[in-house]
């Protein structure tokens, strides 16, 4: 039986959706040094009318 390693591999997180919640999550994860990638399908911030109205 193999001995379990006590070392942790670096954590990598993918956030699907760059809306307000996704961006806040990414900032919160980056603060302690976690690697974060954000993926958004909208072509620009103006693609949806979020935050207006």
The first five atom37 places (N, CA, C, CB, O) and aatype in JSON, in Angstrom:
{
  "aatype": [20, 20, 20, 20, 20, 20, 20, 20, 20, 20, 20, 20, 20, 20, 20, 20, 20, 20, 20, 20, 20, 20, 20, 20, 20, 20, 20, 20, 20, 20, 20, 20, 20, 20, 20, 20, 20, 20, 20, 20, 20, 20, 20, 20, 20, 20, 20, 20, 20, 20, 20, 20, 20],
  "atom_mask": [
    [1, 1, 1, 1, 1],
    [1, 1, 1, 1, 1],
    [1, 1, 1, 1, 1],
    [1, 1, 1, 1, 1],
    [1, 1, 1, 1, 1],
    [1, 1, 1, 1, 1],
    [1, 1, 1, 1, 1],
    [1, 1, 1, 1, 1],
    [1, 1, 1, 1, 1],
    [1, 1, 1, 1, 1],
    [1, 1, 1, 1, 1],
    [1, 1, 1, 1, 1],
    [1, 1, 1, 1, 1],
    [1, 1, 1, 1, 1],
    [1, 1, 1, 1, 1],
    [1, 1, 1, 1, 1],
    [1, 1, 1, 1, 1],
    [1, 1, 1, 1, 1],
    [1, 1, 1, 1, 1],
    [1, 1, 1, 1, 1],
    [1, 1, 1, 1, 1],
    [1, 1, 1, 1, 1],
    [1, 1, 1, 1, 1],
    [1, 1, 1, 1, 1],
    [1, 1, 1, 1, 1],
    [1, 1, 1, 1, 1],
    [1, 1, 1, 1, 1],
    [1, 1, 1, 1, 1],
    [1, 1, 1, 1, 1],
    [1, 1, 1, 1, 1],
    [1, 1, 1, 1, 1],
    [1, 1, 1, 1, 1],
    [1, 1, 1, 1, 1],
    [1, 1, 1, 1, 1],
    [1, 1, 1, 1, 1],
    [1, 1, 1, 1, 1],
    [1, 1, 1, 1, 1],
    [1, 1, 1, 1, 1],
    [1, 1, 1, 1, 1],
    [1, 1, 1, 1, 1],
    [1, 1, 1, 1, 1],
    [1, 1, 1, 1, 1],
    [1, 1, 1, 1, 1],
    [1, 1, 1, 1, 1],
    [1, 1, 1, 1, 1],
    [1, 1, 1, 1, 1],
    [1, 1, 1, 1, 1],
    [1, 1, 1, 1, 1],
    [1, 1, 1, 1, 1],
    [1, 1, 1, 1, 1],
    [1, 1, 1, 1, 1],
    [1, 1, 1, 1, 1],
    [1, 1, 1, 1, 1]
  ],
  "atom_positions": [
    [[0.84, -1.18, 0.0], [0.0, 0.0, 0.0], [0.89, 1.25, 0.0], [-0.95, 0.0, 1.22], [1.87, 1.32, 0.73]],
    [[0.53, 2.24, -0.83], [1.32, 3.46, -0.92], [1.05, 4.39, 0.27], [1.03, 4.19, -2.23], [-0.07, 4.47, 0.77]],
    [[2.1, 5.07, 0.7], [1.93, 6.08, 1.74], [1.31, 7.33, 1.13], [3.29, 6.41, 2.43], [1.67, 7.73, 0.02]],
    [[0.4, 7.93, 1.84], [-0.25, 9.15, 1.33], [0.68, 10.34, 1.52], [-1.61, 9.4, 2.04], [1.33, 10.48, 2.56]],
    [[0.74, 11.18, 0.52], [1.58, 12.37, 0.6], [0.87, 13.45, 1.41], [1.93, 12.88, -0.81], [-0.35, 13.6, 1.31]],
    [[1.62, 14.18, 2.2], [1.03, 15.28, 2.97], [1.09, 16.59, 2.21], [1.74, 15.42, 4.31], [0.5, 17.58, 2.62]],
    [[1.82, 16.59, 1.08], [1.91, 17.8, 0.27], [0.67, 17.93, -0.6], [3.18, 17.8, -0.6], [0.15, 16.94, -1.12]],
    [[0.2, 19.16, -0.75], [-0.96, 19.42, -1.59], [-0.49, 20.0, -2.91], [-1.96, 20.37, -0.9], [0.46, 20.78, -2.96]],
    [[-1.15, 19.6, -3.97], [-0.84, 20.21, -5.26], [-1.54, 21.57, -5.32], [-1.3, 19.28, -6.45], [-2.54, 21.78, -4.64]],
    [[-1.02, 22.49, -6.13], [-1.64, 23.81, -6.22], [-3.08, 23.7, -6.71], [-0.83, 24.73, -7.16], [-3.4, 22.86, -7.56]],
    [[-3.93, 24.53, -6.17], [-5.34, 24.51, -6.53], [-5.57, 25.41, -7.74], [-6.21, 24.96, -5.34], [-5.12, 26.56, -7.76]],
    [[-6.26, 24.89, -8.74], [-6.61, 25.64, -9.94], [-8.13, 25.61, -10.07], [-5.91, 25.03, -11.22], [-8.74, 24.55, -10.03]],
    [[-8.73, 26.79, -10.23], [-10.19, 26.9, -10.29], [-10.58, 27.56, -11.6], [-10.75, 27.69, -9.09], [-9.96, 28.53, -12.03]],
    [[-11.63, 27.02, -12.24], [-12.2, 27.64, -13.43], [-13.57, 28.18, -13.06], [-12.3, 26.62, -14.62], [-14.41, 27.45, -12.53]],
    [[-13.8, 29.46, -13.33], [-15.09, 30.09, -13.08], [-15.79, 30.25, -14.42], [-14.93, 31.48, -12.35], [-15.28, 30.92, -15.31]],
    [[-16.95, 29.63, -14.55], [-17.74, 29.73, -15.78], [-18.75, 30.84, -15.61], [-18.45, 28.37, -16.12], [-19.74, 30.7, -14.88]],
    [[-18.51, 31.94, -16.27], [-19.39, 33.11, -16.19], [-18.69, 34.26, -15.5], [-20.69, 32.76, -15.44], [-18.29, 34.15, -14.34]],
    [[-18.53, 35.35, -16.22], [-17.81, 36.5, -15.68], [-18.73, 37.6, -15.21], [-16.87, 37.05, -16.72], [-18.35, 38.77, -15.25]],
    [[-19.93, 37.26, -14.78], [-20.84, 38.27, -14.22], [-20.32, 38.78, -12.89], [-22.27, 37.69, -14.05], [-19.2, 38.47, -12.5]],
    [[-21.14, 39.54, -12.21], [-20.72, 40.13, -10.93], [-20.28, 39.05, -9.94], [-21.86, 40.97, -10.33], [-19.23, 39.17, -9.31]],
    [[-21.07, 38.0, -9.8], [-20.75, 36.94, -8.84], [-19.47, 36.2, -9.23], [-21.91, 35.95, -8.71], [-18.64, 35.89, -8.37]],
    [[-19.31, 35.9, -10.52], [-18.12, 35.2, -10.98], [-16.85, 36.0, -10.76], [-18.25, 34.85, -12.43], [-15.82, 35.46, -10.36]],
    [[-16.93, 37.29, -11.03], [-15.75, 38.15, -10.83], [-15.42, 38.31, -9.35], [-15.99, 39.52, -11.46], [-14.25, 38.33, -8.98]],
    [[-16.45, 38.43, -8.5], [-16.21, 38.52, -7.05], [-15.59, 37.23, -6.52], [-17.53, 38.83, -6.3], [-14.68, 37.26, -5.7]],
    [[-16.1, 36.1, -7.0], [-15.54, 34.81, -6.59], [-14.07, 34.72, -6.99], [-16.33, 33.66, -7.22], [-13.23, 34.3, -6.19]],
    [[-13.76, 35.11, -8.22], [-12.38, 35.05, -8.69], [-11.46, 35.93, -7.85], [-12.3, 35.47, -10.17], [-10.36, 35.52, -7.49]],
    [[-11.91, 37.12, -7.52], [-11.08, 38.02, -6.69], [-10.86, 37.43, -5.31], [-11.75, 39.41, -6.56], [-9.76, 37.51, -4.76]],
    [[-11.91, 36.84, -4.74], [-11.78, 36.23, -3.42], [-10.83, 35.05, -3.42], [-13.13, 35.79, -2.92], [-10.11, 34.82, -2.45]],
    [[-10.82, 34.29, -4.51], [-9.92, 33.14, -4.6], [-8.48, 33.55, -4.88], [-10.39, 32.19, -5.67], [-7.54, 32.9, -4.43]],
    [[-8.31, 34.62, -5.63], [-6.95, 35.07, -5.96], [-6.24, 35.68, -4.76], [-7.0, 36.09, -7.08], [-5.01, 35.64, -4.68]],
    [[-6.99, 36.25, -3.83], [-6.38, 36.91, -2.68], [-5.42, 35.98, -1.92], [-7.46, 37.41, -1.73], [-4.31, 36.4, -1.59]],
    [[-5.8, 34.73, -1.63], [-4.86, 33.84, -0.94], [-3.89, 33.12, -1.89], [-5.62, 32.82, -0.14], [-3.11, 32.27, -1.45]],
    [[-3.93, 33.46, -3.18], [-2.97, 32.89, -4.11], [-3.46, 31.72, -4.94], [-1.79, 32.47, -3.37], [-2.65, 31.01, -5.54]],
    [[-4.76, 31.49, -4.99], [-5.31, 30.4, -5.8], [-5.36, 30.83, -7.26], [-6.73, 29.99, -5.3], [-5.77, 31.95, -7.56]],
    [[-4.94, 29.95, -8.16], [-4.95, 30.23, -9.59], [-6.38, 30.14, -10.12], [-4.01, 29.24, -10.36], [-7.04, 29.11, -9.95]],
    [[-6.86, 31.21, -10.75], [-8.25, 31.26, -11.24], [-8.27, 31.65, -12.71], [-9.08, 32.26, -10.41], [-7.55, 32.55, -13.13]],
    [[-9.09, 30.94, -13.48], [-9.36, 31.31, -14.87], [-10.85, 31.6, -14.98], [-8.92, 30.18, -15.87], [-11.67, 30.85, -14.45]],
    [[-11.19, 32.68, -15.67], [-12.6, 33.05, -15.87], [-12.92, 32.85, -17.35], [-12.88, 34.54, -15.42], [-12.19, 33.31, -18.22]],
    [[-14.02, 32.17, -17.61], [-14.47, 31.94, -18.98], [-15.85, 32.56, -19.15], [-14.5, 30.43, -19.32], [-16.78, 32.26, -18.39]],
    [[-15.98, 33.43, -20.15], [-17.23, 34.13, -20.43], [-17.51, 34.05, -21.92], [-17.17, 35.62, -19.96], [-16.6, 34.27, -22.72]],
    [[-18.73, 33.74, -22.3], [-19.05, 33.62, -23.72], [-19.49, 34.94, -24.35], [-20.12, 32.58, -23.91], [-19.43, 35.07, -25.58]],
    [[-19.94, 35.92, -23.56], [-20.34, 37.21, -24.12], [-19.11, 37.91, -24.7], [-21.02, 38.11, -23.05], [-18.03, 37.86, -24.12]],
    [[-19.29, 38.56, -25.84], [-18.18, 39.2, -26.53], [-17.66, 40.47, -25.87], [-18.58, 39.51, -27.9], [-16.5, 40.83, -26.06]],
    [[-18.51, 41.15, -25.09], [-18.09, 42.39, -24.45], [-18.98, 42.65, -23.23], [-18.17, 43.59, -25.45], [-20.02, 42.02, -23.08]],
    [[-18.56, 43.57, -22.36], [-19.4, 43.9, -21.2], [-20.75, 44.49, -21.6], [-18.66, 44.88, -20.3], [-21.7, 44.43, -20.81]],
    [[-20.85, 45.04, -22.78], [-22.11, 45.66, -23.23], [-23.06, 44.64, -23.87], [-21.81, 46.76, -24.23], [-24.14, 45.03, -24.33]],
    [[-22.7, 43.37, -23.92], [-23.52, 42.36, -24.58], [-24.86, 42.13, -23.85], [-22.75, 41.04, -24.68], [-25.83, 41.71, -24.48]],
    [[-24.92, 42.39, -22.58], [-26.14, 42.26, -21.78], [-26.38, 43.54, -21.02], [-26.05, 41.06, -20.8], [-25.44, 44.26, -20.69]],
    [[-27.6, 43.83, -20.75], [-27.97, 45.07, -20.04], [-28.01, 44.85, -18.53], [-29.34, 45.58, -20.53], [-29.0, 45.2, -17.88]],
    [[-26.96, 44.29, -17.97], [-26.92, 44.06, -16.53], [-26.53, 45.35, -15.82], [-25.92, 42.92, -16.19], [-25.67, 46.1, -16.28]],
    [[-27.17, 45.59, -14.69], [-26.85, 46.75, -13.88], [-27.44, 48.05, -14.38], [-25.39, 46.88, -13.79], [-27.14, 49.11, -13.83]],
    [[-28.26, 48.0, -15.4], [-28.91, 49.21, -15.89], [-30.4, 49.11, -15.63], [-28.63, 49.44, -17.41], [-30.96, 48.01, -15.59]],
    [[-31.01, 50.2, -15.46], [-32.47, 50.16, -15.35], [-32.94, 50.64, -14.1], [-32.98, 48.84, -15.53], [-34.14, 50.66, -13.86]]
  ]
}
